[in-house]
Amino acid sequence: MEAEWTKGAIQRITTENTTLKQRVRQLTTDNRTLDERLKAARSNLRFQDRRMADLEARIAELMPKP
């Protein structure tokens, strides 16, 4: 099978394969980074939701009762 391939074709495919492997590693790293950012953003949102609920409850306590 290799006899059908030219040295140039083998070199090109090898180079492309290496490039693709590097790209996969980079995308995996980027995906991990984005996933960590998403988790942090969700955590911050939950904190803000709890904070707002607390502030709303405190305001309700300060409001005069009818």
PQR file of N, CA, C, O and H, with PARSE charges and radii, in Angstrom:
ATOM      1  N   MET A   1       0.833  -1.196   0.000 -0.4000 1.5000
ATOM      2  CA  MET A   1       0.000   0.000   0.000 -0.0000 2.0000
ATOM      3  C   MET A   1       0.872   1.252   0.000  0.5500 1.7000
ATOM      4  O   MET A   1       0.597   2.195  -0.743 -0.5500 1.4000
ATOM      5  N   GLU A   2       1.924   1.274   0.828 -0.4000 1.5000
ATOM      6  CA  GLU A   2       2.779   2.449   0.891 -0.0000 2.0000
ATOM      7  C   GLU A   2       3.471   2.730  -0.431  0.5500 1.7000
ATOM      8  O   GLU A   2       3.831   3.873  -0.712 -0.5500 1.4000
ATOM      9  H   GLU A   2       2.147   0.508   1.432  0.4000 1.0000
ATOM     10  N   ALA A   3       3.659   1.711  -1.238 -0.4000 1.5000
ATOM     11  CA  ALA A   3       4.326   1.900  -2.527 -0.0000 2.0000
ATOM     12  C   ALA A   3       3.511   2.822  -3.432  0.5500 1.7000
ATOM     13  O   ALA A   3       4.066   3.458  -4.327 -0.5500 1.4000
ATOM     14  H   ALA A   3       3.367   0.782  -1.010  0.4000 1.0000
ATOM     15  N   GLU A   4       2.212   2.897  -3.208 -0.4000 1.5000
ATOM     16  CA  GLU A   4       1.336   3.733  -4.016 -0.0000 2.0000
ATOM     17  C   GLU A   4       1.419   5.207  -3.607  0.5500 1.7000
ATOM     18  O   GLU A   4       0.965   6.077  -4.349 -0.5500 1.4000
ATOM     19  H   GLU A   4       1.761   2.380  -2.480  0.4000 1.0000
ATOM     20  N   TRP A   5       1.978   5.486  -2.467 -0.4000 1.5000
ATOM     21  CA  TRP A   5       2.053   6.846  -1.936 -0.0000 2.0000
ATOM     22  C   TRP A   5       3.422   7.441  -2.244  0.5500 1.7000
ATOM     23  O   TRP A   5       4.444   6.770  -2.107 -0.5500 1.4000
ATOM     24  H   TRP A   5       2.347   4.778  -1.864  0.4000 1.0000
ATOM     25  N   THR A   6       3.436   8.677  -2.652 -0.4000 1.5000
ATOM     26  CA  THR A   6       4.711   9.354  -2.878 -0.0000 2.0000
ATOM     27  C   THR A   6       5.237   9.858  -1.541  0.5500 1.7000
ATOM     28  O   THR A   6       4.480  10.028  -0.585 -0.5500 1.4000
ATOM     29  H   THR A   6       2.605   9.223  -2.764  0.4000 1.0000
ATOM     30  N   LYS A   7       6.540  10.091  -1.488 -0.4000 1.5000
ATOM     31  CA  LYS A   7       7.121  10.622  -0.254 -0.0000 2.0000
ATOM     32  C   LYS A   7       6.494  11.962   0.102  0.5500 1.7000
ATOM     33  O   LYS A   7       6.256  12.248   1.276 -0.5500 1.4000
ATOM     34  H   LYS A   7       7.155   9.953  -2.264  0.4000 1.0000
ATOM     35  N   GLY A   8       6.228  12.779  -0.905 -0.4000 1.5000
ATOM     36  CA  GLY A   8       5.603  14.085  -0.659 -0.0000 2.0000
ATOM     37  C   GLY A   8       4.216  13.953  -0.062  0.5500 1.7000
ATOM     38  O   GLY A   8       3.846  14.706   0.839 -0.5500 1.4000
ATOM     39  H   GLY A   8       6.422  12.547  -1.859  0.4000 1.0000
ATOM     40  N   ALA A   9       3.437  12.980  -0.573 -0.4000 1.5000
ATOM     41  CA  ALA A   9       2.081  12.764  -0.054 -0.0000 2.0000
ATOM     42  C   ALA A   9       2.131  12.279   1.393  0.5500 1.7000
ATOM     43  O   ALA A   9       1.343  12.710   2.235 -0.5500 1.4000
ATOM     44  H   ALA A   9       3.738  12.368  -1.304  0.4000 1.0000
ATOM     45  N   ILE A  10       3.070  11.378   1.663 -0.4000 1.5000
ATOM     46  CA  ILE A  10       3.212  10.868   3.031 -0.0000 2.0000
ATOM     47  C   ILE A  10       3.612  11.998   3.970  0.5500 1.7000
ATOM     48  O   ILE A  10       3.070  12.113   5.069 -0.5500 1.4000
ATOM     49  H   ILE A  10       3.710  11.028   0.979  0.4000 1.0000
ATOM     50  N   GLN A  11       4.554  12.834   3.544 -0.4000 1.5000
ATOM     51  CA  GLN A  11       4.992  13.965   4.365 -0.0000 2.0000
ATOM     52  C   GLN A  11       3.855  14.944   4.604  0.5500 1.7000
ATOM     53  O   GLN A  11       3.681  15.438   5.719 -0.5500 1.4000
ATOM     54  H   GLN A  11       4.994  12.741   2.651  0.4000 1.0000
ATOM     55  N   ARG A  12       3.076  15.228   3.556 -0.4000 1.5000
ATOM     56  CA  ARG A  12       1.949  16.160   3.691 -0.0000 2.0000
ATOM     57  C   ARG A  12       0.916  15.618   4.669  0.5500 1.7000
ATOM     58  O   ARG A  12       0.426  16.356   5.525 -0.5500 1.4000
ATOM     59  H   ARG A  12       3.218  14.827   2.651  0.4000 1.0000
ATOM     60  N   ILE A  13       0.584  14.352   4.551 -0.4000 1.5000
ATOM     61  CA  ILE A  13      -0.412  13.740   5.430 -0.0000 2.0000
ATOM     62  C   ILE A  13       0.107  13.692   6.867  0.5500 1.7000
ATOM     63  O   ILE A  13      -0.645  13.937   7.811 -0.5500 1.4000
ATOM     64  H   ILE A  13       0.981  13.753   3.856  0.4000 1.0000
ATOM     65  N   THR A  14       1.385  13.379   7.028 -0.4000 1.5000
ATOM     66  CA  THR A  14       1.982  13.345   8.361 -0.0000 2.0000
ATOM     67  C   THR A  14       1.934  14.740   8.998  0.5500 1.7000
ATOM     68  O   THR A  14       1.580  14.884  10.168 -0.5500 1.4000
ATOM     69  H   THR A  14       1.995  13.179   6.262  0.4000 1.0000
ATOM     70  N   THR A  15       2.288  15.745   8.225 -0.4000 1.5000
ATOM     71  CA  THR A  15       2.262  17.118   8.718 -0.0000 2.0000
ATOM     72  C   THR A  15       0.843  17.538   9.076  0.5500 1.7000
ATOM     73  O   THR A  15       0.611  18.151  10.118 -0.5500 1.4000
ATOM     74  H   THR A  15       2.576  15.628   7.275  0.4000 1.0000
ATOM     75  N   GLU A  16      -0.103  17.202   8.203 -0.4000 1.5000
ATOM     76  CA  GLU A  16      -1.503  17.551   8.471 -0.0000 2.0000
ATOM     77  C   GLU A  16      -2.009  16.842   9.715  0.5500 1.7000
ATOM     78  O   GLU A  16      -2.736  17.430  10.515 -0.5500 1.4000
ATOM     79  H   GLU A  16       0.086  16.703   7.357  0.4000 1.0000
ATOM     80  N   ASN A  17      -1.628  15.582   9.883 -0.4000 1.5000
ATOM     81  CA  ASN A  17      -2.044  14.821  11.059 -0.0000 2.0000
ATOM     82  C   ASN A  17      -1.495  15.462  12.333  0.5500 1.7000
ATOM     83  O   ASN A  17      -2.208  15.586  13.329 -0.5500 1.4000
ATOM     84  H   ASN A  17      -1.037  15.104   9.234  0.4000 1.0000
ATOM     85  N   THR A  18      -0.237  15.865  12.296 -0.4000 1.5000
ATOM     86  CA  THR A  18       0.370  16.530  13.453 -0.0000 2.0000
ATOM     87  C   THR A  18      -0.350  17.832  13.759  0.5500 1.7000
ATOM     88  O   THR A  18      -0.635  18.139  14.917 -0.5500 1.4000
ATOM     89  H   THR A  18       0.342  15.765  11.487  0.4000 1.0000
ATOM     90  N   THR A  19      -0.642  18.595  12.713 -0.4000 1.5000
ATOM     91  CA  THR A  19      -1.363  19.859  12.885 -0.0000 2.0000
ATOM     92  C   THR A  19      -2.738  19.619  13.492  0.5500 1.7000
ATOM     93  O   THR A  19      -3.160  20.347  14.391 -0.5500 1.4000
ATOM     94  H   THR A  19      -0.410  18.345  11.773  0.4000 1.0000
ATOM     95  N   LEU A  20      -3.431  18.607  13.004 -0.4000 1.5000
ATOM     96  CA  LEU A  20      -4.765  18.299  13.532 -0.0000 2.0000
ATOM     97  C   LEU A  20      -4.703  17.846  14.992  0.5500 1.7000
ATOM     98  O   LEU A  20      -5.568  18.206  15.790 -0.5500 1.4000
ATOM     99  H   LEU A  20      -3.088  18.016  12.274  0.4000 1.0000
ATOM    100  N   LYS A  21      -3.697  17.070  15.338 -0.4000 1.5000
ATOM    101  CA  LYS A  21      -3.552  16.651  16.740 -0.0000 2.0000
ATOM    102  C   LYS A  21      -3.314  17.858  17.644  0.5500 1.7000
ATOM    103  O   LYS A  21      -3.876  17.948  18.735 -0.5500 1.4000
ATOM    104  H   LYS A  21      -2.994  16.777  14.690  0.4000 1.0000
ATOM    105  N   GLN A  22      -2.476  18.784  17.181 -0.4000 1.5000
ATOM    106  CA  GLN A  22      -2.244  20.003  17.967 -0.0000 2.0000
ATOM    107  C   GLN A  22      -3.524  20.807  18.106  0.5500 1.7000
ATOM    108  O   GLN A  22      -3.807  21.353  19.172 -0.5500 1.4000
ATOM    109  H   GLN A  22      -2.019  18.712  16.295  0.4000 1.0000
ATOM    110  N   ARG A  23      -4.294  20.881  17.037 -0.4000 1.5000
ATOM    111  CA  ARG A  23      -5.566  21.619  17.072 -0.0000 2.0000
ATOM    112  C   ARG A  23      -6.544  20.977  18.052  0.5500 1.7000
ATOM    113  O   ARG A  23      -7.240  21.674  18.790 -0.5500 1.4000
ATOM    114  H   ARG A  23      -4.064  20.437  16.171  0.4000 1.0000
ATOM    115  N   VAL A  24      -6.591  19.650  18.056 -0.4000 1.5000
ATOM    116  CA  VAL A  24      -7.465  18.939  18.998 -0.0000 2.0000
ATOM    117  C   VAL A  24      -7.045  19.243  20.429  0.5500 1.7000
ATOM    118  O   VAL A  24      -7.892  19.486  21.290 -0.5500 1.4000
ATOM    119  H   VAL A  24      -6.025  19.084  17.456  0.4000 1.0000
ATOM    120  N   ARG A  25      -5.724  19.231  20.689 -0.4000 1.5000
ATOM    121  CA  ARG A  25      -5.251  19.559  22.041 -0.0000 2.0000
ATOM    122  C   ARG A  25      -5.642  20.978  22.427  0.5500 1.7000
ATOM    123  O   ARG A  25      -6.078  21.225  23.551 -0.5500 1.4000
ATOM    124  H   ARG A  25      -5.036  19.034  19.990  0.4000 1.0000
ATOM    125  N   GLN A  26      -5.486  21.914  21.487 -0.4000 1.5000
ATOM    126  CA  GLN A  26      -5.837  23.309  21.771 -0.0000 2.0000
ATOM    127  C   GLN A  26      -7.334  23.459  22.022  0.5500 1.7000
ATOM    128  O   GLN A  26      -7.744  24.159  22.947 -0.5500 1.4000
ATOM    129  H   GLN A  26      -5.133  21.713  20.573  0.4000 1.0000
ATOM    130  N   LEU A  27      -8.145  22.804  21.200 -0.4000 1.5000
ATOM    131  CA  LEU A  27      -9.598  22.884  21.389 -0.0000 2.0000
ATOM    132  C   LEU A  27     -10.022  22.238  22.699  0.5500 1.7000
ATOM    133  O   LEU A  27     -10.949  22.713  23.356 -0.5500 1.4000
ATOM    134  H   LEU A  27      -7.812  22.235  20.448  0.4000 1.0000
ATOM    135  N   THR A  28      -9.353  21.162  23.080 -0.4000 1.5000
ATOM    136  CA  THR A  28      -9.650  20.514  24.359 -0.0000 2.0000
ATOM    137  C   THR A  28      -9.337  21.461  25.512  0.5500 1.7000
ATOM    138  O   THR A  28     -10.115  21.578  26.459 -0.5500 1.4000
ATOM    139  H   THR A  28      -8.601  20.776  22.546  0.4000 1.0000
ATOM    140  N   THR A  29      -8.197  22.131  25.425 -0.4000 1.5000
ATOM    141  CA  THR A  29      -7.814  23.102  26.451 -0.0000 2.0000
ATOM    142  C   THR A  29      -8.805  24.258  26.485  0.5500 1.7000
ATOM    143  O   THR A  29      -9.244  24.673  27.557 -0.5500 1.4000
ATOM    144  H   THR A  29      -7.565  22.035  24.655  0.4000 1.0000
ATOM    145  N   ASP A  30      -9.157  24.780  25.309 -0.4000 1.5000
ATOM    146  CA  ASP A  30     -10.121  25.884  25.243 -0.0000 2.0000
ATOM    147  C   ASP A  30     -11.461  25.464  25.827  0.5500 1.7000
ATOM    148  O   ASP A  30     -12.096  26.227  26.555 -0.5500 1.4000
ATOM    149  H   ASP A  30      -8.800  24.443  24.438  0.4000 1.0000
ATOM    150  N   ASN A  31     -11.886  24.253  25.507 -0.4000 1.5000
ATOM    151  CA  ASN A  31     -13.161  23.754  26.016 -0.0000 2.0000
ATOM    152  C   ASN A  31     -13.136  23.652  27.537  0.5500 1.7000
ATOM    153  O   ASN A  31     -14.109  24.002  28.204 -0.5500 1.4000
ATOM    154  H   ASN A  31     -11.370  23.633  24.915  0.4000 1.0000
ATOM    155  N   ARG A  32     -12.023  23.172  28.080 -0.4000 1.5000
ATOM    156  CA  ARG A  32     -11.893  23.063  29.535 -0.0000 2.0000
ATOM    157  C   ARG A  32     -11.959  24.453  30.181  0.5500 1.7000
ATOM    158  O   ARG A  32     -12.615  24.639  31.205 -0.5500 1.4000
ATOM    159  H   ARG A  32     -11.233  22.887  27.538  0.4000 1.0000
ATOM    160  N   THR A  33     -11.274  25.420  29.571 -0.4000 1.5000
ATOM    161  CA  THR A  33     -11.280  26.785  30.088 -0.0000 2.0000
ATOM    162  C   THR A  33     -12.689  27.372  30.063  0.5500 1.7000
ATOM    163  O   THR A  33     -13.133  27.978  31.038 -0.5500 1.4000
ATOM    164  H   THR A  33     -10.741  25.268  28.739  0.4000 1.0000
ATOM    165  N   LEU A  34     -13.384  27.191  28.949 -0.4000 1.5000
ATOM    166  CA  LEU A  34     -14.748  27.717  28.841 -0.0000 2.0000
ATOM    167  C   LEU A  34     -15.687  27.031  29.823  0.5500 1.7000
ATOM    168  O   LEU A  34     -16.575  27.669  30.388 -0.5500 1.4000
ATOM    169  H   LEU A  34     -13.023  26.699  28.157  0.4000 1.0000
ATOM    170  N   ASP A  35     -15.493  25.732  30.027 -0.4000 1.5000
ATOM    171  CA  ASP A  35     -16.324  25.003  30.981 -0.0000 2.0000
ATOM    172  C   ASP A  35     -16.099  25.543  32.396  0.5500 1.7000
ATOM    173  O   ASP A  35     -17.053  25.702  33.158 -0.5500 1.4000
ATOM    174  H   ASP A  35     -14.771  25.213  29.568  0.4000 1.0000
ATOM    175  N   GLU A  36     -14.842  25.825  32.746 -0.4000 1.5000
ATOM    176  CA  GLU A  36     -14.548  26.388  34.066 -0.0000 2.0000
ATOM    177  C   GLU A  36     -15.169  27.776  34.207  0.5500 1.7000
ATOM    178  O   GLU A  36     -15.705  28.111  35.263 -0.5500 1.4000
ATOM    179  H   GLU A  36     -14.068  25.696  32.126  0.4000 1.0000
ATOM    180  N   ARG A  37     -15.098  28.579  33.156 -0.4000 1.5000
ATOM    181  CA  ARG A  37     -15.724  29.913  33.204 -0.0000 2.0000
ATOM    182  C   ARG A  37     -17.227  29.808  33.366  0.5500 1.7000
ATOM    183  O   ARG A  37     -17.827  30.570  34.124 -0.5500 1.4000
ATOM    184  H   ARG A  37     -14.662  28.307  32.298  0.4000 1.0000
ATOM    185  N   LEU A  38     -17.843  28.864  32.656 -0.4000 1.5000
ATOM    186  CA  LEU A  38     -19.289  28.676  32.757 -0.0000 2.0000
ATOM    187  C   LEU A  38     -19.675  28.265  34.170  0.5500 1.7000
ATOM    188  O   LEU A  38     -20.648  28.778  34.723 -0.5500 1.4000
ATOM    189  H   LEU A  38     -17.355  28.245  32.040  0.4000 1.0000
ATOM    190  N   LYS A  39     -18.918  27.341  34.756 -0.4000 1.5000
ATOM    191  CA  LYS A  39     -19.205  26.922  36.134 -0.0000 2.0000
ATOM    192  C   LYS A  39     -19.079  28.098  37.096  0.5500 1.7000
ATOM    193  O   LYS A  39     -19.901  28.257  37.998 -0.5500 1.4000
ATOM    194  H   LYS A  39     -18.127  26.925  34.307  0.4000 1.0000
ATOM    195  N   ALA A  40     -18.053  28.919  36.903 -0.4000 1.5000
ATOM    196  CA  ALA A  40     -17.865  30.090  37.769 -0.0000 2.0000
ATOM    197  C   ALA A  40     -19.009  31.082  37.595  0.5500 1.7000
ATOM    198  O   ALA A  40     -19.500  31.644  38.574 -0.5500 1.4000
ATOM    199  H   ALA A  40     -17.385  28.789  36.169  0.4000 1.0000
ATOM    200  N   ALA A  41     -19.433  31.299  36.357 -0.4000 1.5000
ATOM    201  CA  ALA A  41     -20.532  32.227  36.097 -0.0000 2.0000
ATOM    202  C   ALA A  41     -21.826  31.723  36.734  0.5500 1.7000
ATOM    203  O   ALA A  41     -22.593  32.506  37.293 -0.5500 1.4000
ATOM    204  H   ALA A  41     -19.034  30.843  35.562  0.4000 1.0000
ATOM    205  N   ARG A  42     -22.066  30.423  36.649 -0.4000 1.5000
ATOM    206  CA  ARG A  42     -23.268  29.851  37.274 -0.0000 2.0000
ATOM    207  C   ARG A  42     -23.209  30.001  38.790  0.5500 1.7000
ATOM    208  O   ARG A  42     -24.212  30.313  39.432 -0.5500 1.4000
ATOM    209  H   ARG A  42     -21.443  29.786  36.195  0.4000 1.0000
ATOM    210  N   SER A  43     -22.033  29.777  39.352 -0.4000 1.5000
ATOM    211  CA  SER A  43     -21.875  29.930  40.798 -0.0000 2.0000
ATOM    212  C   SER A  43     -22.121  31.374  41.215  0.5500 1.7000
ATOM    213  O   SER A  43     -22.802  31.629  42.208 -0.5500 1.4000
ATOM    214  H   SER A  43     -21.219  29.523  38.831  0.4000 1.0000
ATOM    215  N   ASN A  44     -21.570  32.318  40.460 -0.4000 1.5000
ATOM    216  CA  ASN A  44     -21.795  33.731  40.756 -0.0000 2.0000
ATOM    217  C   ASN A  44     -23.266  34.094  40.646  0.5500 1.7000
ATOM    218  O   ASN A  44     -23.776  34.865  41.458 -0.5500 1.4000
ATOM    219  H   ASN A  44     -21.017  32.111  39.654  0.4000 1.0000
ATOM    220  N   LEU A  45     -23.945  33.552  39.662 -0.4000 1.5000
ATOM    221  CA  LEU A  45     -25.369  33.825  39.485 -0.0000 2.0000
ATOM    222  C   LEU A  45     -26.175  33.293  40.671  0.5500 1.7000
ATOM    223  O   LEU A  45     -27.083  33.961  41.166 -0.5500 1.4000
ATOM    224  H   LEU A  45     -23.530  32.925  39.002  0.4000 1.0000
ATOM    225  N   ARG A  46     -25.832  32.077  41.123 -0.4000 1.5000
ATOM    226  CA  ARG A  46     -26.538  31.531  42.294 -0.0000 2.0000
ATOM    227  C   ARG A  46     -26.308  32.417  43.520  0.5500 1.7000
ATOM    228  O   ARG A  46     -27.232  32.672  44.292 -0.5500 1.4000
ATOM    229  H   ARG A  46     -25.095  31.534  40.721  0.4000 1.0000
ATOM    230  N   PHE A  47     -25.064  32.885  43.690 -0.4000 1.5000
ATOM    231  CA  PHE A  47     -24.764  33.769  44.814 -0.0000 2.0000
ATOM    232  C   PHE A  47     -25.581  35.048  44.719  0.5500 1.7000
ATOM    233  O   PHE A  47     -26.156  35.493  45.712 -0.5500 1.4000
ATOM    234  H   PHE A  47     -24.313  32.678  43.062  0.4000 1.0000
ATOM    235  N   GLN A  48     -25.637  35.644  43.526 -0.4000 1.5000
ATOM    236  CA  GLN A  48     -26.395  36.884  43.343 -0.0000 2.0000
ATOM    237  C   GLN A  48     -27.888  36.653  43.577  0.5500 1.7000
ATOM    238  O   GLN A  48     -28.564  37.505  44.154 -0.5500 1.4000
ATOM    239  H   GLN A  48     -25.171  35.283  42.719  0.4000 1.0000
ATOM    240  N   ASP A  49     -28.399  35.516  43.135 -0.4000 1.5000
ATOM    241  CA  ASP A  49     -29.812  35.200  43.375 -0.0000 2.0000
ATOM    242  C   ASP A  49     -30.103  35.128  44.871  0.5500 1.7000
ATOM    243  O   ASP A  49     -31.101  35.671  45.344 -0.5500 1.4000
ATOM    244  H   ASP A  49     -27.849  34.824  42.667  0.4000 1.0000
ATOM    245  N   ARG A  50     -29.215  34.448  45.618 -0.4000 1.5000
ATOM    246  CA  ARG A  50     -29.413  34.355  47.069 -0.0000 2.0000
ATOM    247  C   ARG A  50     -29.305  35.730  47.718  0.5500 1.7000
ATOM    248  O   ARG A  50     -30.065  36.051  48.631 -0.5500 1.4000
ATOM    249  H   ARG A  50     -28.404  34.006  45.233  0.4000 1.0000
ATOM    250  N   ARG A  51     -28.377  36.525  47.253 -0.4000 1.5000
ATOM    251  CA  ARG A  51     -28.192  37.877  47.803 -0.0000 2.0000
ATOM    252  C   ARG A  51     -29.431  38.730  47.554  0.5500 1.7000
ATOM    253  O   ARG A  51     -29.889  39.444  48.445 -0.5500 1.4000
ATOM    254  H   ARG A  51     -27.760  36.264  46.511  0.4000 1.0000
ATOM    255  N   MET A  52     -29.971  38.652  46.336 -0.4000 1.5000
ATOM    256  CA  MET A  52     -31.188  39.422  46.028 -0.0000 2.0000
ATOM    257  C   MET A  52     -32.353  38.972  46.884  0.5500 1.7000
ATOM    258  O   MET A  52     -33.118  39.798  47.384 -0.5500 1.4000
ATOM    259  H   MET A  52     -29.599  38.071  45.612  0.4000 1.0000
ATOM    260  N   ALA A  53     -32.494  37.661  47.057 -0.4000 1.5000
ATOM    261  CA  ALA A  53     -33.590  37.153  47.885 -0.0000 2.0000
ATOM    262  C   ALA A  53     -33.445  37.648  49.320  0.5500 1.7000
ATOM    263  O   ALA A  53     -34.428  38.011  49.966 -0.5500 1.4000
ATOM    264  H   ALA A  53     -31.873  36.990  46.652  0.4000 1.0000
ATOM    265  N   ASP A  54     -32.206  37.658  49.809 -0.4000 1.5000
ATOM    266  CA  ASP A  54     -31.961  38.162  51.159 -0.0000 2.0000
ATOM    267  C   ASP A  54     -32.315  39.642  51.265  0.5500 1.7000
ATOM    268  O   ASP A  54     -32.973  40.057  52.219 -0.5500 1.4000
ATOM    269  H   ASP A  54     -31.408  37.364  49.284  0.4000 1.0000
ATOM    270  N   LEU A  55     -31.885  40.434  50.297 -0.4000 1.5000
ATOM    271  CA  LEU A  55     -32.193  41.865  50.324 -0.0000 2.0000
ATOM    272  C   LEU A  55     -33.693  42.117  50.204  0.5500 1.7000
ATOM    273  O   LEU A  55     -34.226  43.006  50.868 -0.5500 1.4000
ATOM    274  H   LEU A  55     -31.350  40.097  49.522  0.4000 1.0000
ATOM    275  N   GLU A  56     -34.372  41.346  49.368 -0.4000 1.5000
ATOM    276  CA  GLU A  56     -35.826  41.495  49.239 -0.0000 2.0000
ATOM    277  C   GLU A  56     -36.516  41.172  50.558  0.5500 1.7000
ATOM    278  O   GLU A  56     -37.466  41.849  50.952 -0.5500 1.4000
ATOM    279  H   GLU A  56     -33.939  40.623  48.829  0.4000 1.0000
ATOM    280  N   ALA A  57     -36.036  40.137  51.237 -0.4000 1.5000
ATOM    281  CA  ALA A  57     -36.622  39.763  52.528 -0.0000 2.0000
ATOM    282  C   ALA A  57     -36.379  40.870  53.561  0.5500 1.7000
ATOM    283  O   ALA A  57     -37.266  41.178  54.358 -0.5500 1.4000
ATOM    284  H   ALA A  57     -35.264  39.588  50.917  0.4000 1.0000
ATOM    285  N   ARG A  58     -35.199  41.460  53.551 -0.4000 1.5000
ATOM    286  CA  ARG A  58     -34.900  42.542  54.495 -0.0000 2.0000
ATOM    287  C   ARG A  58     -35.763  43.766  54.207  0.5500 1.7000
ATOM    288  O   ARG A  58     -36.231  44.426  55.135 -0.5500 1.4000
ATOM    289  H   ARG A  58     -34.479  41.210  52.904  0.4000 1.0000
ATOM    290  N   ILE A  59     -35.973  44.070  52.943 -0.4000 1.5000
ATOM    291  CA  ILE A  59     -36.836  45.210  52.577 -0.0000 2.0000
ATOM    292  C   ILE A  59     -38.260  44.948  53.032  0.5500 1.7000
ATOM    293  O   ILE A  59     -38.928  45.841  53.554 -0.5500 1.4000
ATOM    294  H   ILE A  59     -35.593  43.534  52.190  0.4000 1.0000
ATOM    295  N   ALA A  60     -38.726  43.712  52.832 -0.4000 1.5000
ATOM    296  CA  ALA A  60     -40.078  43.350  53.236 -0.0000 2.0000
ATOM    297  C   ALA A  60     -40.250  43.513  54.735  0.5500 1.7000
ATOM    298  O   ALA A  60     -41.316  43.923  55.194 -0.5500 1.4000
ATOM    299  H   ALA A  60     -38.183  42.986  52.408  0.4000 1.0000
ATOM    300  N   GLU A  61     -39.212  43.197  55.508 -0.4000 1.5000
ATOM    301  CA  GLU A  61     -39.277  43.343  56.963 -0.0000 2.0000
ATOM    302  C   GLU A  61     -39.369  44.811  57.366  0.5500 1.7000
ATOM    303  O   GLU A  61     -39.977  45.135  58.386 -0.5500 1.4000
ATOM    304  H   GLU A  61     -38.346  42.864  55.135  0.4000 1.0000
ATOM    305  N   LEU A  62     -38.777  45.694  56.582 -0.4000 1.5000
ATOM    306  CA  LEU A  62     -38.765  47.112  56.909 -0.0000 2.0000
ATOM    307  C   LEU A  62     -40.038  47.842  56.472  0.5500 1.7000
ATOM    308  O   LEU A  62     -40.337  48.933  56.958 -0.5500 1.4000
ATOM    309  H   LEU A  62     -38.283  45.431  55.753  0.4000 1.0000
ATOM    310  N   MET A  63     -40.774  47.231  55.561 -0.4000 1.5000
ATOM    311  CA  MET A  63     -41.982  47.863  55.050 -0.0000 2.0000
ATOM    312  C   MET A  63     -43.047  47.861  56.138  0.5500 1.7000
ATOM    313  O   MET A  63     -43.201  46.881  56.868 -0.5500 1.4000
ATOM    314  H   MET A  63     -40.531  46.345  55.167  0.4000 1.0000
ATOM    315  N   PRO A  64     -43.779  48.963  56.242 -0.5600 1.5000
ATOM    316  CA  PRO A  64     -44.843  49.005  57.262  0.2800 2.0000
ATOM    317  C   PRO A  64     -45.942  47.981  56.925  0.5500 1.7000
ATOM    318  O   PRO A  64     -46.285  47.757  55.765 -0.5500 1.4000
ATOM    319  N   LYS A  65     -46.457  47.393  57.958 -0.4000 1.5000
ATOM    320  CA  LYS A  65     -47.538  46.411  57.793 -0.0000 2.0000
ATOM    321  C   LYS A  65     -48.862  47.177  57.684  0.5500 1.7000
ATOM    322  O   LYS A  65     -49.089  48.130  58.430 -0.5500 1.4000
ATOM    323  H   LYS A  65     -46.178  47.575  58.901  0.4000 1.0000
ATOM    324  N   PRO A  66     -49.744  46.760  56.748 -0.5600 1.5000
ATOM    325  CA  PRO A  66     -51.028  47.458  56.608  0.2800 2.0000
ATOM    326  C   PRO A  66     -51.972  47.195  57.764  0.5500 1.7000
ATOM    327  O   PRO A  66     -53.087  47.716  57.781 -0.5500 1.4000
TER
END
